[in-house]
Amino acid sequence: MQVAPVLSLDQRNFYALFHNHHYGLMPMIEKRGEQRYRVFKGGTITFENGGIACTVRNMSDSGAAIDLENPMILPHSFTLSISRDNFVRNCRAVWRNDKRIGLAFVQ
């Protein structure tokens, strides 16, 4: 009887991706419609009761990821502004991971 080697999580993920198998792992599916580009820009998110500074970490035509200095609850929709680029977009949060928030731009 042959025993399969014990693989680390990184090794299993690599093997699963390389061989197009999932082996109980969550498949890595790109949900974005467009490629995002890394940036490092100061921005401001504004909403009805005020605004806070943020750092824009990546962007595409349809969304962005921002970092906040402190975790906080945001309203359903708000505005992202990058003053040095004259950039203003209405947006909504689509995911959150501690201080990083993924945004979708809304029309």
Number of C-alpha atoms within 10 A of each C-alpha: 3 4 5 6 6 8 10 9 10 9 11 16 20 13 15 18 13 9 9 11 14 14 11 7 11 9 13 10 6 8 6 11 10 12 13 16 11 13 13 11 15 16 21 19 22 18 16 9 6 7 13 13 16 22 19 23 19 18 20 16 12 17 23 22 23 26 21 17 11 10 13 9 5 12 12 10 17 20 17 26 20 17 12 9 9 7 10 15 17 17 21 20 19 13 11 14 9 10 13 19 19 19 22 21 20 13 7
